[in-house]
Amino acid sequence: MSQKMTKPHIKMTKDDHERLARLASFAADRVPEVASFLADEVDRAKIVGDRACVSGLVQMGSQVEFRDDTTGKVQTVTLVYPGEADIEQGRVSVLTPIGAALIGLTLGQSMDWLTRTGTVKRLTVLDVKVPELV
């Protein structure tokens, strides 16, 4: 399963970076593969300041439209913390393979990610609506 995965440069707000680093550490025992992937993403992200309104940046609370480049299927989801996840409402946890792959991407970027079954898929971000500042 040593398939080469493409990882573009990603960015995170300081707040997301700190909270996601803690979340990845906390979840390491419960969902080790996803927690490890999220920790890797946090480690390689460039920090872009506080809850910045970075145009087109997928951050926590963002509504993201993306395409599964394997199937061509387009989906819109809101990226949330695990306790807020509700797949029926399109609220996807950052502690899922797809959520961890989306965080930190910007409009137009593509990212390879590993499904729970071990298949490598590729997604492309088509649109990002930045969350309202709380």
Summary of the structure (lengths in Angstrom):
residues: 134
radius of gyration: 13.6
end to end distance: 41.8
largest distance: 41.8
contacts: 409
relative contact order: 0.23
helix: 28%
strand: 28%
